[in-house]
Amino acid sequence: MIPASGAFTLSNARLHQSLTPGLQAAFDSDGFALTDIAVDGGKVALIEAAGRKPVQDAIDLAGRIVLPAFVDCHTHIDKGHIWPRTPNPDGSFTGALNANGADRRAYWSAEDVARRMDFSLRCAYAHGTKALRTHIDSERPQDEISWPVFIDMRERWRGRIELQGACLFGIEAARDKKWLAGLVKRVAAAGGVLGAVTYMVPDLEELLDRVFAAAIEHGLDLDFHADETDDVSAISLKKIAEAALWNGFEGKILVGHCCSLARQPDLDVLDTLDKVARAGISVVSLPMCNLYLQDRRQDGTTPRWRGVTLLHEMKARGIPVCVASDNTRDPFYAYGDLDMLEVYRMATRILHFDHPVGDWPKTIAATPAAVMRLDGAGVLAAGGPADFIVFKGRNWTELLSRPESDRIVVRDGKVMPRDLPDYAELDDLMVG
Ligand SMILES: [Zn+2]
């Protein structure tokens, strides 16, 4: 019903207040308003309350929800889809680390990484994602293999998916100053983001200082994996915030996971959140991966907690919060397809993004776009790109009850084909 190209107007499109800055309309208690959207030359020419100026030949969406194209700010497309050849033997975090490391050392040639990355990007694109940040395992010698692949992939996908890369290494690797300097140079040359996994090692503060100093020297943003554990003694989120404050860091910092925060005493939580807010840190929760790995028990008993961090408390304090896909079909998460609607559906259920919905929809669009410095992404506004998704659902319960596999993805004002790649494409890589 939407033309494949050319100018058109959608009438009675249901838009959400949190993702349409400046729109004057009568929003209901769910945050929705009926609107008319004029699209011309790949841009949104006009959005206004429905029926204000009836347009001949407008396409009547009859109240279907329209969301801006998704922004996925935390993924691992260098690891994606290795599950068939290297599964996680017991679903534990340690099982994931060991399986992933073994698979990387055995199989991650440039061709292997490139084909799996491209597969992942085709999935994300088909589901309606327009920007994606991936972490890139950067232990030697993988850094020399994966970063050139990433640079090539970013070029090939330009205009379809804005791809960002953040290096990933265990923080103790930063003890080797020469190695760190080399990696930082590589990341800076690639226009990447400096990332690491923090652990409660005795010299954590010193190592963080080293990472912050490198980021300041090269003008890099930061992206950490922190406290992906139920161990209450894991307080590296607080250490990162303190390091940001005492280093006077002015770039963007995104911290993922922060699971242990949800287990800590209230006073400790308050102190950490104060520092995180003052340091201007954004937090991304990975609800599906957390649900899978956290509280995984080997004694036949049932998990008792969800694994996610304190997003409500963070948002209440003005800390920018996101949710994202994280791993897909690898030892850290056996499932997933980089579908941000699935992430939002799961987040709604696991994290209670409902009753009221408020501005939680920003977590999959506007907020990650700001974290990733993407102007004009994650919102729908006149003058902005006509990058959006038309769903069947007309309210939250309709939208979040079905997979919406028949959604319509519009990019640059054109309806695009939504071809999910066939798993069989990767079969020859999985023989091992
Ligand atoms: Zn991750």
Boltz pocket constraint, residues with backbone or C-beta under 6 A from the ligand:
constraints:
  - pocket:
      binder: B
      contacts: [[A, 74], [A, 75], [A, 76], [A, 135], [A, 225], [A, 256], [A, 326], [A, 327]]
      max_distance: 6.0
